[in-house]
């Protein structure tokens, strides 16, 4: 390889190494708690990540509420 090509590849590699994608936290009981949720929402800069995180927490909380149930007996029959 000649020098200009090597220099161009080096410059491109350095520029691309700075292009990192912002990581979104995993939805869990600790990250979707009201205080932690607001903290993570304020830390996310990308609007698409904010929407995705809010949807993920909404889905997590919905699934959690569907799993949490208690037995309620039927009223006694009076025949």
Secondary structure as UniProt FT lines:
FT   HELIX           3..17
FT   TURN            29..31
FT   HELIX           34..43
FT   HELIX           47..67
//
